[in-house]
Amino acid sequence: MAHHDHRTPGGKRYWLDSKRNVAKVFYALIAIDVLWLAADFFYKKKAEFEALGGWADGGIGFYPVYGFVGAFLLVLAAKQMRRVLMRPEDYYDREERSGSS
């Protein structure tokens, strides 16, 4: 597999070009998620529906779990859509060559 250098033509590197910084962002997002989950313990929620014993309507941890599952399913759907929608790497070059002939 070819290695691609995604630097700008001037050679400038951005802060997310470093794997260490990407890891910092990843762990910061996990920490934020844990804090949101912990915040669920500190306020009273009123369940309107009794599905799953009230857990499905504002139970502790329901919304973080619901959000994670939803995002996970979106990623899986996007991977499948990529198979259908992806064009070959030289798609536009081929059209230019065939149109100018």
Secondary structure by P-SEA (a helix, b strand, c coil): cbbbbcccccccccccccaaaaaaaaaaaaaaaaaaaaacccbbbbbcccccccccccccaaaaaaaaaaaaaaaaaaaaaaaacccccaaaaaaaaaaac
